[in-house]
Amino acid sequence: MNETNNLDRAQSVSTKASTCAGDQKKSVLPCESTLYLSFFFDGFGRNLIADTQENNLSNVARLFFAHPDDNQKPNNDSTTVRRRFYISGLATEFDATLGGGAELTGAGLDGAVSKAMDSAIKSPEDTAKNTPLDAVKDVLTGKKWWEALLNNLKVGNIITSALKAAAPAALDIFATTRDNEIIATFLKTGVDTRLEAAFKVFEDTLESAKAKTGVPVKRVAVSIFGFDFGASLARAFIHKLFEECDPGTTTLKGVKLEVIFAGLFDSVDRSGESSIVMEYLIPFVNTVDDGECLAGPVKSALHLVAAHECQDARRSRLIGTGTSTPKWEERLVPGTSYDVGGGLKKKDVAHSSELHLASLHEMYQAAYRAGVPLLSLNELHEADRTTAEYFVLNDHINGTSAIGASKDYMSKAGNQKVSAESFLAHRRLYIQRLRVLWELYRQQHKAYDDEEERLQRPILGKQGSIARALGMGSESDAQAAKRDQSLKQTQQGKAALRAELAWLEDVDREAWRLKTSFPSAPIKALLDEWYSPEPKVLSFEVEDLLEFYLNDQFMIQQIPHGTGAPIPKYFRVREFDIPSLNKTKGMAPDYLEQIMRKPSTESSTPST
Protein backbone atom coordinates (compact mmCIF):
# COMPACT_ATOMS: atom_id res chain seq x y z
CA MET A 1 0.00 0.00 0.00
CA ASN A 2 2.81 2.36 0.92
CA GLU A 3 4.55 1.54 -2.36
CA THR A 4 1.38 2.44 -4.23
CA ASN A 5 1.04 5.75 -2.40
CA ASN A 6 4.68 6.56 -3.05
CA LEU A 7 4.24 5.82 -6.75
CA ASP A 8 1.16 8.03 -6.95
CA ARG A 9 2.99 10.79 -5.09
CA ALA A 10 6.00 10.51 -7.40
CA GLN A 11 3.83 10.67 -10.49
CA SER A 12 2.03 13.70 -9.08
CA VAL A 13 5.30 15.49 -8.35
CA SER A 14 6.61 14.61 -11.82
CA THR A 15 3.47 15.96 -13.46
CA LYS A 16 3.64 19.20 -11.49
CA ALA A 17 7.32 19.60 -12.25
CA SER A 18 6.71 19.11 -15.95
CA THR A 19 3.87 21.60 -15.86
CA CYS A 20 5.98 24.16 -14.04
CA ALA A 21 8.88 23.60 -16.38
CA GLY A 22 6.59 24.07 -19.34
CA ASP A 23 5.13 27.26 -17.89
CA GLN A 24 8.59 28.53 -17.05
CA LYS A 25 9.81 27.76 -20.55
CA LYS A 26 6.95 29.68 -22.09
CA SER A 27 7.66 32.69 -19.89
CA VAL A 28 11.17 33.08 -21.33
CA LEU A 29 11.43 34.66 -24.76
CA PRO A 30 13.24 32.44 -27.29
CA CYS A 31 16.51 33.85 -28.59
CA GLU A 32 16.14 32.74 -32.20
CA SER A 33 13.67 31.40 -34.74
CA THR A 34 13.69 29.16 -37.81
CA LEU A 35 12.25 30.09 -41.18
CA TYR A 36 10.84 27.04 -42.98
CA LEU A 37 10.61 27.54 -46.74
CA SER A 38 9.34 24.83 -49.08
CA PHE A 39 9.46 25.05 -52.88
CA PHE A 40 7.36 22.85 -55.16
CA PHE A 41 8.55 22.55 -58.78
CA ASP A 42 5.82 20.84 -60.81
CA GLY A 43 6.28 18.60 -63.84
CA PHE A 44 6.33 19.45 -67.54
CA GLY A 45 2.94 20.76 -68.64
CA ARG A 46 1.55 20.76 -65.11
CA ASN A 47 -0.24 23.80 -63.71
CA LEU A 48 -1.95 23.75 -60.34
CA ILE A 49 -4.93 25.91 -61.27
CA ALA A 50 -5.78 24.06 -64.47
CA ASP A 51 -5.09 20.66 -62.94
CA THR A 52 -7.30 21.42 -59.94
CA GLN A 53 -10.18 22.20 -62.27
CA GLU A 54 -9.57 19.00 -64.24
CA ASN A 55 -9.09 16.93 -61.08
CA ASN A 56 -5.69 15.60 -62.16
CA LEU A 57 -3.27 17.19 -59.71
CA SER A 58 0.29 15.95 -59.63
CA ASN A 59 1.85 14.73 -56.40
CA VAL A 60 3.87 17.94 -56.19
CA ALA A 61 0.67 20.01 -56.24
CA ARG A 62 -0.94 17.76 -53.60
CA LEU A 63 2.07 18.18 -51.33
CA PHE A 64 1.90 21.95 -51.86
CA PHE A 65 -1.72 22.01 -50.69
CA ALA A 66 -0.85 19.92 -47.62
CA HIS A 67 2.03 22.18 -46.56
CA PRO A 68 1.12 24.88 -44.00
CA ASP A 69 1.68 28.54 -44.78
CA ASP A 70 1.58 31.18 -42.07
CA ASN A 71 0.26 33.76 -44.53
CA GLN A 72 -2.83 31.58 -44.97
CA LYS A 73 -3.24 30.41 -41.39
CA PRO A 74 -1.30 32.16 -38.61
CA ASN A 75 1.19 30.11 -36.61
CA ASN A 76 1.08 30.38 -32.81
CA ASP A 77 4.70 29.27 -32.45
CA SER A 78 6.90 32.37 -32.35
CA THR A 79 10.03 30.29 -32.97
CA THR A 80 9.01 29.17 -36.45
CA VAL A 81 7.79 30.77 -39.66
CA ARG A 82 6.41 28.50 -42.40
CA ARG A 83 5.97 29.43 -46.06
CA ARG A 84 5.27 27.45 -49.24
CA PHE A 85 5.87 28.35 -52.90
CA TYR A 86 4.61 26.66 -56.05
CA ILE A 87 6.39 26.78 -59.42
CA SER A 88 4.32 25.61 -62.38
CA GLY A 89 5.83 23.17 -64.87
CA LEU A 90 7.70 24.12 -68.02
CA ALA A 91 5.47 24.90 -71.03
CA THR A 92 2.67 26.22 -68.80
CA GLU A 93 1.56 29.66 -67.70
CA PHE A 94 3.92 30.94 -65.03
CA ASP A 95 2.73 32.64 -61.84
CA ALA A 96 5.51 34.98 -60.72
CA THR A 97 4.11 35.09 -57.16
CA LEU A 98 4.83 31.34 -56.79
CA GLY A 99 1.47 30.61 -55.29
CA GLY A 100 1.13 33.87 -53.41
CA GLY A 101 -1.33 35.46 -55.82
CA ALA A 102 -5.09 35.54 -55.64
CA GLU A 103 -5.40 32.52 -57.90
CA LEU A 104 -4.06 30.18 -55.24
CA THR A 105 -5.30 31.89 -52.12
CA GLY A 106 -8.76 33.25 -52.75
CA ALA A 107 -12.03 32.57 -54.46
CA GLY A 108 -10.31 31.35 -57.61
CA LEU A 109 -8.89 28.32 -55.88
CA ASP A 110 -12.06 27.69 -53.87
CA GLY A 111 -14.04 27.58 -57.09
CA ALA A 112 -11.56 25.26 -58.73
CA VAL A 113 -11.62 22.89 -55.77
CA SER A 114 -15.42 22.91 -55.71
CA LYS A 115 -15.55 22.08 -59.40
CA ALA A 116 -13.06 19.26 -58.95
CA MET A 117 -15.00 17.84 -56.02
CA ASP A 118 -18.27 18.04 -57.94
CA SER A 119 -16.77 16.13 -60.84
CA ALA A 120 -15.59 13.43 -58.47
CA ILE A 121 -19.07 12.67 -57.08
CA LYS A 122 -19.89 9.03 -57.57
CA SER A 123 -22.91 7.68 -59.39
CA PRO A 124 -25.78 6.28 -57.27
CA GLU A 125 -24.66 2.73 -57.84
CA ASP A 126 -21.14 3.63 -56.71
CA THR A 127 -22.25 5.34 -53.52
CA ALA A 128 -25.08 3.03 -52.53
CA LYS A 129 -22.67 0.66 -50.83
CA ASN A 130 -20.67 3.41 -49.12
CA THR A 131 -22.92 5.07 -46.56
CA PRO A 132 -21.88 7.19 -43.54
CA LEU A 133 -22.33 4.04 -41.46
CA ASP A 134 -19.55 2.44 -43.48
CA ALA A 135 -17.25 5.33 -42.59
CA VAL A 136 -18.05 4.93 -38.89
CA LYS A 137 -17.36 1.21 -39.17
CA ASP A 138 -14.00 1.97 -40.79
CA VAL A 139 -13.01 4.15 -37.84
CA LEU A 140 -14.08 1.55 -35.29
CA THR A 141 -12.16 -1.21 -37.05
CA GLY A 142 -8.99 0.88 -37.31
CA LYS A 143 -9.05 1.22 -41.08
CA LYS A 144 -6.86 4.04 -42.38
CA TRP A 145 -8.94 7.03 -43.46
CA TRP A 146 -7.15 7.32 -46.78
CA GLU A 147 -8.04 3.74 -47.79
CA ALA A 148 -11.57 4.59 -48.94
CA LEU A 149 -11.62 1.77 -51.52
CA LEU A 150 -14.84 2.79 -53.23
CA ASN A 151 -14.21 1.26 -56.64
CA ASN A 152 -13.50 -2.45 -56.92
CA LEU A 153 -11.40 -3.30 -59.97
CA LYS A 154 -12.99 -6.69 -60.45
CA VAL A 155 -10.77 -9.51 -61.56
CA GLY A 156 -12.62 -11.40 -64.25
CA ASN A 157 -11.83 -13.13 -67.50
CA ILE A 158 -8.32 -12.12 -68.46
CA ILE A 159 -9.41 -11.12 -71.95
CA THR A 160 -12.32 -8.92 -70.91
CA SER A 161 -10.44 -7.34 -68.01
CA ALA A 162 -7.25 -6.64 -69.95
CA LEU A 163 -6.23 -3.12 -70.86
CA LYS A 164 -8.99 -1.55 -72.88
CA ALA A 165 -8.75 1.11 -75.52
CA ALA A 166 -5.66 3.25 -75.17
CA ALA A 167 -6.00 6.95 -74.60
CA PRO A 168 -6.92 8.75 -77.81
CA ALA A 169 -3.89 9.85 -79.74
CA ALA A 170 -5.29 13.36 -79.77
CA LEU A 171 -4.76 13.58 -76.00
CA ASP A 172 -1.30 15.07 -75.73
CA ILE A 173 0.60 15.15 -72.47
CA PHE A 174 2.18 18.42 -73.50
CA ALA A 175 -1.13 20.11 -74.26
CA THR A 176 0.21 23.66 -74.31
CA THR A 177 2.87 22.78 -76.89
CA ARG A 178 0.89 20.26 -78.89
CA ASP A 179 1.17 22.32 -82.08
CA ASN A 180 4.93 22.80 -81.80
CA GLU A 181 6.73 19.61 -80.84
CA ILE A 182 10.15 21.12 -81.58
CA ILE A 183 9.69 23.65 -78.80
CA ALA A 184 8.38 21.01 -76.41
CA THR A 185 11.22 18.64 -77.22
CA PHE A 186 14.25 20.86 -77.55
CA LEU A 187 13.65 24.32 -76.07
CA LYS A 188 13.67 24.15 -72.29
CA THR A 189 12.28 27.68 -72.17
CA GLY A 190 11.26 29.08 -68.83
CA VAL A 191 14.08 27.47 -66.83
CA ASP A 192 15.92 30.66 -65.91
CA THR A 193 12.67 32.53 -65.35
CA ARG A 194 11.54 30.02 -62.77
CA LEU A 195 14.88 29.73 -61.00
CA GLU A 196 15.34 33.49 -60.75
CA ALA A 197 11.77 33.99 -59.54
CA ALA A 198 12.20 31.29 -56.90
CA PHE A 199 15.41 32.84 -55.61
CA LYS A 200 13.86 36.33 -55.61
CA VAL A 201 10.97 35.05 -53.49
CA PHE A 202 13.47 33.30 -51.21
CA GLU A 203 15.40 36.56 -50.70
CA ASP A 204 12.29 38.66 -50.17
CA THR A 205 10.77 36.22 -47.69
CA LEU A 206 14.02 35.97 -45.73
CA GLU A 207 14.48 39.74 -45.58
CA SER A 208 10.86 40.22 -44.55
CA ALA A 209 11.21 37.70 -41.74
CA LYS A 210 14.46 39.28 -40.53
CA ALA A 211 12.95 42.77 -40.61
CA LYS A 212 10.04 41.88 -38.35
CA THR A 213 10.45 42.78 -34.71
CA GLY A 214 10.52 39.91 -32.26
CA VAL A 215 12.52 36.71 -32.44
CA PRO A 216 15.51 37.03 -34.81
CA VAL A 217 15.84 34.52 -37.64
CA LYS A 218 19.05 32.53 -37.28
CA ARG A 219 18.26 29.50 -39.45
CA VAL A 220 16.39 28.91 -42.69
CA ALA A 221 15.32 25.30 -43.31
CA VAL A 222 14.51 24.65 -46.95
CA SER A 223 12.70 21.67 -48.44
CA ILE A 224 12.43 21.13 -52.19
CA PHE A 225 10.04 18.96 -54.20
CA GLY A 226 9.95 18.30 -57.94
CA PHE A 227 8.53 16.09 -60.69
CA ASP A 228 10.26 15.10 -63.97
CA PHE A 229 11.80 18.29 -65.43
CA GLY A 230 10.61 20.08 -62.29
CA ALA A 231 12.80 17.72 -60.28
CA SER A 232 15.81 18.89 -62.28
CA LEU A 233 14.78 22.49 -61.68
CA ALA A 234 14.55 21.70 -57.97
CA ARG A 235 18.09 20.33 -58.02
CA ALA A 236 19.35 23.38 -59.90
CA PHE A 237 17.66 25.65 -57.36
CA ILE A 238 19.38 23.86 -54.48
CA HIS A 239 22.75 24.46 -56.13
CA LYS A 240 21.85 28.11 -56.67
CA LEU A 241 21.05 28.56 -52.97
CA PHE A 242 24.41 27.18 -51.89
CA GLU A 243 26.24 29.16 -54.58
CA GLU A 244 24.87 32.35 -53.00
CA CYS A 245 26.27 31.41 -49.58
CA ASP A 246 29.45 32.91 -48.19
CA PRO A 247 32.44 31.08 -49.73
CA GLY A 248 33.11 27.71 -48.12
CA THR A 249 30.12 28.01 -45.77
CA THR A 250 26.38 27.44 -45.66
CA THR A 251 25.70 30.94 -44.38
CA LEU A 252 23.41 32.97 -46.61
CA LYS A 253 22.79 36.64 -45.84
CA GLY A 254 23.85 36.12 -42.25
CA VAL A 255 21.58 33.12 -41.68
CA LYS A 256 22.47 29.43 -41.52
CA LEU A 257 21.06 27.67 -44.59
CA GLU A 258 19.94 24.05 -44.34
CA VAL A 259 18.27 22.03 -47.08
CA ILE A 260 16.58 19.49 -44.85
CA PHE A 261 14.84 17.47 -47.57
CA ALA A 262 14.73 17.00 -51.33
CA GLY A 263 11.76 14.97 -52.56
CA LEU A 264 11.94 14.06 -56.25
CA PHE A 265 9.46 12.18 -58.41
CA ASP A 266 11.14 10.62 -61.45
CA SER A 267 13.75 13.26 -62.21
CA VAL A 268 14.27 14.00 -65.92
CA ASP A 269 16.65 16.53 -67.44
CA ARG A 270 16.65 15.93 -71.20
CA SER A 271 14.38 14.99 -74.10
CA GLY A 272 16.64 12.23 -75.40
CA GLU A 273 20.14 10.86 -75.39
CA SER A 274 22.92 13.38 -75.83
CA SER A 275 24.29 13.56 -79.34
CA ILE A 276 27.36 15.46 -80.50
CA VAL A 277 25.82 15.80 -83.96
CA MET A 278 22.54 17.16 -82.57
CA GLU A 279 24.38 19.54 -80.26
CA TYR A 280 26.31 20.83 -83.28
CA LEU A 281 23.31 21.15 -85.58
CA ILE A 282 20.80 22.52 -83.09
CA PRO A 283 21.81 25.89 -81.63
CA PHE A 284 19.94 25.59 -78.37
CA VAL A 285 20.04 23.59 -75.18
CA ASN A 286 18.29 20.22 -74.96
CA THR A 287 18.83 19.75 -71.23
CA VAL A 288 18.05 21.37 -67.92
CA ASP A 289 21.32 22.09 -66.12
CA ASP A 290 20.71 20.54 -62.71
CA GLY A 291 24.28 20.92 -61.44
CA GLU A 292 25.04 17.19 -61.86
CA CYS A 293 24.96 15.40 -58.45
CA LEU A 294 22.59 16.63 -55.78
CA ALA A 295 24.23 19.34 -53.71
CA GLY A 296 26.40 17.82 -50.98
CA PRO A 297 24.95 19.69 -47.97
CA VAL A 298 21.43 18.32 -48.59
CA LYS A 299 20.64 16.47 -45.37
CA SER A 300 18.01 14.03 -46.60
CA ALA A 301 16.63 13.06 -50.00
CA LEU A 302 14.24 10.59 -51.60
CA HIS A 303 14.10 10.00 -55.35
CA LEU A 304 11.40 7.65 -56.65
CA VAL A 305 12.17 6.43 -60.18
CA ALA A 306 9.56 4.98 -62.57
CA ALA A 307 10.52 1.39 -63.40
CA HIS A 308 8.17 1.09 -66.40
CA GLU A 309 8.62 4.40 -68.22
CA CYS A 310 8.85 3.86 -71.98
CA GLN A 311 9.36 7.31 -73.51
CA ASP A 312 12.70 8.46 -74.87
CA ALA A 313 11.74 11.96 -73.79
CA ARG A 314 11.90 10.86 -70.16
CA ARG A 315 15.41 9.54 -69.59
CA SER A 316 15.91 9.02 -65.88
CA ARG A 317 18.29 11.45 -64.20
CA LEU A 318 19.85 10.04 -61.02
CA ILE A 319 20.90 12.14 -58.02
CA GLY A 320 24.27 10.49 -57.38
CA THR A 321 23.73 8.41 -54.26
CA GLY A 322 26.59 6.44 -52.79
CA THR A 323 28.30 5.36 -49.60
CA SER A 324 28.96 8.98 -48.66
CA THR A 325 25.25 9.86 -48.72
CA PRO A 326 23.39 7.35 -46.53
CA LYS A 327 20.60 9.88 -45.98
CA TRP A 328 19.89 10.00 -49.71
CA GLU A 329 17.65 7.26 -51.04
CA GLU A 330 17.02 6.52 -54.70
CA ARG A 331 15.08 3.49 -55.91
CA LEU A 332 12.70 2.09 -58.47
CA VAL A 333 8.96 1.98 -57.95
CA PRO A 334 6.40 0.40 -60.31
CA GLY A 335 4.73 2.48 -62.99
CA THR A 336 5.36 4.99 -65.73
CA SER A 337 6.49 8.52 -64.96
CA TYR A 338 2.89 9.67 -64.55
CA ASP A 339 2.16 6.67 -62.33
CA VAL A 340 4.87 7.99 -60.02
CA GLY A 341 4.38 11.76 -60.21
CA GLY A 342 0.65 11.91 -60.94
CA GLY A 343 -1.30 14.02 -63.41
CA LEU A 344 -3.40 11.47 -65.33
CA LYS A 345 -7.12 12.01 -65.70
CA LYS A 346 -9.51 9.22 -64.83
CA LYS A 347 -10.91 9.23 -68.37
CA ASP A 348 -7.43 8.69 -69.83
CA VAL A 349 -6.84 5.32 -68.17
CA ALA A 350 -8.34 1.87 -68.59
CA HIS A 351 -8.77 1.01 -64.93
CA SER A 352 -7.15 3.17 -62.24
CA SER A 353 -5.05 6.32 -62.15
CA GLU A 354 -4.20 5.94 -58.46
CA LEU A 355 -0.81 4.22 -58.55
CA HIS A 356 0.86 7.60 -58.08
CA LEU A 357 -0.79 7.88 -54.66
CA ALA A 358 1.51 5.14 -53.39
CA SER A 359 4.47 7.41 -54.18
CA LEU A 360 2.64 10.42 -52.73
CA HIS A 361 2.12 8.73 -49.36
CA GLU A 362 5.70 7.50 -49.26
CA MET A 363 7.09 10.94 -50.08
CA TYR A 364 4.84 12.66 -47.54
CA GLN A 365 5.98 10.41 -44.72
CA ALA A 366 9.65 10.70 -45.73
CA ALA A 367 9.36 14.50 -45.70
CA TYR A 368 7.61 14.40 -42.33
CA ARG A 369 10.39 12.29 -40.84
CA ALA A 370 13.04 14.62 -42.27
CA GLY A 371 11.59 17.60 -40.41
CA VAL A 372 9.48 19.29 -43.09
CA PRO A 373 6.73 21.13 -41.14
CA LEU A 374 3.87 18.91 -42.26
CA LEU A 375 1.05 17.57 -40.16
CA SER A 376 0.86 13.85 -39.63
CA LEU A 377 -1.63 12.24 -41.98
CA ASN A 378 -4.18 11.83 -39.21
CA GLU A 379 -3.72 15.45 -38.15
CA LEU A 380 -4.13 16.55 -41.76
CA HIS A 381 -7.38 14.62 -41.97
CA GLU A 382 -8.71 16.40 -38.89
CA ALA A 383 -7.44 19.87 -39.82
CA ASP A 384 -8.23 20.06 -43.53
CA ARG A 385 -10.67 17.52 -44.96
CA THR A 386 -10.56 19.09 -48.43
CA THR A 387 -6.80 18.70 -48.78
CA ALA A 388 -6.95 15.27 -47.17
CA GLU A 389 -9.17 14.15 -50.05
CA TYR A 390 -6.14 14.43 -52.33
CA PHE A 391 -4.58 11.54 -50.42
CA VAL A 392 -7.57 9.18 -50.50
CA LEU A 393 -7.42 5.93 -52.47
CA ASN A 394 -10.76 4.79 -53.90
CA ASP A 395 -9.76 1.94 -56.21
CA HIS A 396 -8.88 -1.54 -55.05
CA ILE A 397 -8.49 -5.14 -56.13
CA ASN A 398 -10.13 -7.44 -53.61
CA GLY A 399 -9.55 -4.88 -50.86
CA THR A 400 -5.98 -3.98 -51.88
CA SER A 401 -5.34 -0.35 -52.79
CA ALA A 402 -2.57 1.01 -55.00
CA ILE A 403 -0.33 1.27 -51.93
CA GLY A 404 -0.77 -2.40 -51.14
CA ALA A 405 -0.51 -3.41 -54.80
CA SER A 406 2.76 -1.49 -55.17
CA LYS A 407 4.26 -3.16 -52.11
CA ASP A 408 3.05 -6.60 -53.19
CA TYR A 409 4.49 -6.13 -56.67
CA MET A 410 7.90 -5.07 -55.38
CA SER A 411 7.98 -7.94 -52.90
CA LYS A 412 7.74 -10.33 -55.85
CA ALA A 413 9.63 -8.38 -58.50
CA GLY A 414 12.46 -7.06 -56.34
CA ASN A 415 15.11 -4.97 -58.13
CA GLN A 416 14.59 -1.70 -56.27
CA LYS A 417 18.12 -0.44 -56.85
CA VAL A 418 18.40 1.79 -59.90
CA SER A 419 20.55 0.00 -62.48
CA ALA A 420 20.42 -1.21 -66.07
CA GLU A 421 19.84 -4.73 -64.77
CA SER A 422 16.90 -3.63 -62.62
CA PHE A 423 15.23 -1.70 -65.43
CA LEU A 424 15.60 -4.77 -67.65
CA ALA A 425 14.18 -7.07 -64.97
CA HIS A 426 11.01 -4.99 -64.65
CA ARG A 427 10.68 -4.77 -68.42
CA ARG A 428 10.99 -8.55 -68.67
CA LEU A 429 7.96 -8.94 -66.42
CA TYR A 430 6.10 -6.43 -68.56
CA ILE A 431 6.86 -8.34 -71.79
CA GLN A 432 6.01 -11.65 -70.11
CA ARG A 433 2.57 -10.28 -69.34
CA LEU A 434 2.08 -9.10 -72.93
CA ARG A 435 3.19 -12.53 -74.13
CA VAL A 436 0.47 -14.22 -72.03
CA LEU A 437 -2.13 -11.80 -73.39
CA TRP A 438 -0.91 -12.38 -76.95
CA GLU A 439 -1.25 -16.14 -76.60
CA LEU A 440 -4.78 -15.83 -75.25
CA TYR A 441 -5.67 -13.30 -77.94
CA ARG A 442 -4.35 -15.52 -80.75
CA GLN A 443 -6.17 -18.58 -79.47
CA GLN A 444 -9.46 -16.72 -79.05
CA HIS A 445 -9.08 -15.02 -82.43
CA LYS A 446 -8.42 -18.36 -84.15
CA ALA A 447 -11.48 -19.86 -82.47
CA TYR A 448 -13.61 -17.02 -83.84
CA ASP A 449 -12.04 -17.41 -87.30
CA ASP A 450 -12.74 -21.15 -87.36
CA GLU A 451 -16.31 -20.70 -86.19
CA GLU A 452 -16.91 -17.92 -88.69
CA GLU A 453 -15.61 -20.10 -91.52
CA ARG A 454 -17.83 -22.98 -90.40
CA LEU A 455 -20.93 -20.81 -90.29
CA GLN A 456 -20.30 -18.98 -93.54
CA ARG A 457 -22.79 -20.19 -96.19
CA PRO A 458 -20.98 -21.09 -99.44
CA ILE A 459 -22.34 -19.80 -102.72
CA LEU A 460 -22.42 -23.27 -104.29
CA GLY A 461 -23.43 -26.60 -102.79
CA LYS A 462 -26.58 -27.95 -101.16
CA GLN A 463 -26.51 -25.31 -98.45
CA GLY A 464 -25.34 -22.52 -100.74
CA SER A 465 -27.24 -19.33 -101.34
CA ILE A 466 -27.97 -20.21 -105.01
CA ALA A 467 -29.44 -23.61 -104.16
CA ARG A 468 -31.55 -22.09 -101.42
CA ALA A 469 -32.83 -19.36 -103.77
CA LEU A 470 -33.92 -22.04 -106.27
CA GLY A 471 -35.66 -24.00 -103.54
CA MET A 472 -33.16 -26.84 -103.85
CA GLY A 473 -31.27 -26.31 -100.55
CA SER A 474 -31.13 -28.89 -97.77
CA GLU A 475 -31.40 -26.25 -95.03
CA SER A 476 -34.76 -25.07 -93.71
CA ASP A 477 -35.58 -21.43 -93.15
CA ALA A 478 -35.35 -21.95 -89.37
CA GLN A 479 -31.95 -23.58 -89.68
CA ALA A 480 -30.73 -20.82 -91.96
CA ALA A 481 -31.93 -18.14 -89.53
CA LYS A 482 -30.20 -19.92 -86.64
CA ARG A 483 -27.00 -20.16 -88.67
CA ASP A 484 -27.16 -16.45 -89.54
CA GLN A 485 -27.74 -15.52 -85.89
CA SER A 486 -24.77 -17.62 -84.74
CA LEU A 487 -22.62 -16.07 -87.45
CA LYS A 488 -23.62 -12.57 -86.37
CA GLN A 489 -22.81 -13.33 -82.72
CA THR A 490 -19.44 -14.78 -83.72
CA GLN A 491 -18.57 -11.72 -85.78
CA GLN A 492 -19.64 -9.41 -82.96
CA GLY A 493 -17.49 -11.32 -80.48
CA LYS A 494 -14.53 -11.16 -82.82
CA ALA A 495 -15.01 -7.42 -83.33
CA ALA A 496 -15.16 -6.87 -79.56
CA LEU A 497 -12.00 -8.91 -79.07
CA ARG A 498 -10.17 -6.90 -81.73
CA ALA A 499 -11.38 -3.60 -80.31
CA GLU A 500 -9.94 -4.60 -76.95
CA LEU A 501 -6.70 -6.34 -77.79
CA ALA A 502 -5.83 -5.85 -81.46
CA TRP A 503 -3.01 -3.55 -80.35
CA LEU A 504 -1.13 -6.72 -79.44
CA GLU A 505 -0.65 -7.24 -83.18
CA ASP A 506 1.46 -4.06 -83.14
CA VAL A 507 3.54 -5.61 -80.38
CA ASP A 508 4.11 -8.74 -82.47
CA ARG A 509 5.01 -6.70 -85.57
CA GLU A 510 7.45 -4.62 -83.53
CA ALA A 511 9.03 -7.80 -82.16
CA TRP A 512 9.47 -9.22 -85.66
CA ARG A 513 10.95 -5.98 -86.98
CA LEU A 514 13.48 -5.82 -84.13
CA LYS A 515 14.30 -9.51 -84.39
CA THR A 516 15.27 -9.12 -88.04
CA SER A 517 17.50 -6.12 -87.30
CA PHE A 518 20.49 -6.00 -84.99
CA PRO A 519 18.99 -5.67 -81.49
CA SER A 520 21.07 -4.68 -78.50
CA ALA A 521 21.59 -7.18 -75.70
CA PRO A 522 18.74 -5.80 -73.53
CA ILE A 523 16.30 -5.78 -76.46
CA LYS A 524 17.35 -9.30 -77.39
CA ALA A 525 16.56 -10.38 -73.83
CA LEU A 526 13.05 -8.96 -74.20
CA LEU A 527 12.61 -10.65 -77.58
CA ASP A 528 13.59 -13.95 -75.99
CA GLU A 529 10.69 -13.49 -73.57
CA TRP A 530 8.29 -12.75 -76.44
CA TYR A 531 9.33 -15.74 -78.53
CA SER A 532 9.54 -18.14 -75.62
CA PRO A 533 7.79 -21.43 -76.56
CA GLU A 534 5.82 -21.39 -73.33
CA PRO A 535 4.51 -18.13 -71.82
CA LYS A 536 5.68 -17.65 -68.24
CA VAL A 537 3.03 -17.58 -65.55
CA LEU A 538 3.26 -14.46 -63.41
CA SER A 539 2.34 -14.22 -59.74
CA PHE A 540 -1.02 -12.67 -58.91
CA GLU A 541 0.75 -9.70 -57.30
CA VAL A 542 2.69 -8.88 -60.46
CA GLU A 543 -0.26 -9.64 -62.73
CA ASP A 544 -2.66 -7.40 -60.81
CA LEU A 545 -0.43 -4.35 -60.77
CA LEU A 546 0.51 -4.60 -64.45
CA GLU A 547 -3.12 -5.13 -65.46
CA PHE A 548 -5.02 -2.69 -63.29
CA TYR A 549 -2.60 0.03 -62.15
CA LEU A 550 0.12 0.40 -64.80
CA ASN A 551 -0.88 3.03 -67.38
CA ASP A 552 1.65 2.27 -70.08
CA GLN A 553 -0.81 2.55 -72.96
CA PHE A 554 -1.41 6.23 -72.30
CA MET A 555 2.30 6.97 -72.40
CA ILE A 556 2.84 4.80 -75.48
CA GLN A 557 0.19 6.76 -77.38
CA GLN A 558 2.23 9.93 -76.81
CA ILE A 559 5.31 8.56 -78.59
CA PRO A 560 5.55 10.56 -81.84
CA HIS A 561 5.12 8.83 -85.19
CA GLY A 562 8.23 9.62 -87.22
CA THR A 563 8.57 9.49 -90.98
CA GLY A 564 11.44 7.01 -90.83
CA ALA A 565 11.67 3.64 -89.13
CA PRO A 566 8.98 3.20 -86.45
CA ILE A 567 10.14 4.05 -82.94
CA PRO A 568 10.01 1.02 -80.61
CA LYS A 569 7.21 1.36 -78.11
CA TYR A 570 7.15 -1.93 -76.24
CA PHE A 571 10.56 -3.55 -76.58
CA ARG A 572 12.64 -0.90 -74.93
CA VAL A 573 14.47 -0.58 -71.65
CA ARG A 574 14.57 2.78 -69.93
CA GLU A 575 17.88 4.55 -70.11
CA PHE A 576 19.29 6.79 -67.44
CA ASP A 577 22.00 9.35 -66.83
CA ILE A 578 24.43 9.13 -63.93
CA PRO A 579 25.64 12.59 -62.87
CA SER A 580 29.36 13.28 -62.89
CA LEU A 581 30.91 13.83 -59.48
CA ASN A 582 33.81 15.69 -61.10
CA LYS A 583 31.46 18.19 -62.75
CA THR A 584 29.20 18.67 -59.73
CA LYS A 585 28.90 22.22 -58.48
CA GLY A 586 29.63 23.26 -54.91
CA MET A 587 30.57 21.25 -51.84
CA ALA A 588 30.78 17.46 -51.69
CA PRO A 589 28.55 15.48 -49.29
CA ASP A 590 29.72 15.36 -45.68
CA TYR A 591 29.60 11.69 -44.67
CA LEU A 592 30.13 12.28 -40.95
CA GLU A 593 27.46 14.97 -40.85
CA GLN A 594 24.92 12.61 -42.41
CA ILE A 595 25.84 9.74 -40.09
CA MET A 596 25.86 11.78 -36.88
CA ARG A 597 22.83 13.97 -37.54
CA LYS A 598 19.97 12.85 -35.32
CA PRO A 599 17.22 15.48 -35.44
CA SER A 600 14.31 15.18 -33.06
CA THR A 601 12.03 14.31 -35.96
CA GLU A 602 14.21 11.48 -37.21
CA SER A 603 12.69 8.78 -35.04
CA SER A 604 9.13 10.01 -35.28
CA THR A 605 6.69 8.76 -37.85
CA PRO A 606 3.32 10.09 -38.93
CA SER A 607 0.35 8.80 -37.05
CA THR A 608 -1.55 6.15 -38.93
Secondary structure, 3 states (H helix, E strand, C coil): CHHHHHHHHHHHHHHHHHHHHHHHHHHCCCCCEEEEEEEEECCCCCCHHHHHHHCCCEHHHHHHHHCCCCCCCCCCCCCEEEEEEEECCCCCCCCCCCCCCHHHCCHHHHHHHHHHHHHCCCCHHHHCCCCHHHHHHHHHCCCCCCEEEEEECCCCCCCCCCCCCCCCCCCCCCHHHCCCHHHHHHCCCCHHHHHHHHHHHHHHHHHHHHHCCCCCEEEEEEEEEEECHHHHHHHHHHHHHHHCCCCCCCEECCEEEEEEEEEEECCECECCCCCHHHHHHCCCCCECCCCCCCCCCCCCEEEEEECCCCCHHHCEECCCCCCCCCCEEEEEECCCHHHHHECCCHHHCCCCCCCHHHHHHHHHHHHHHHCCCCCCHHHHHHHCHHHHHHHCEEEEECCECHHHHHHHHHHHHCCCECCHHHHHHHHHHHHHHHHHHHHHHHHHHHHHHHHHHHHCCCCCCCCCHHHHHCCCCCCCHHHHHHHHHHHHHHHHHHHHHHHHHCHHHHHHHHHHHHHCCCCCHHHHHHHHHHCCCCCCCCCHHHHHHHHHHCCHHHHHHCCCCCCCCCCCCCCCCCCEECCCCCCCCCCCCCHHHHHHCCCCCCCCCCCC
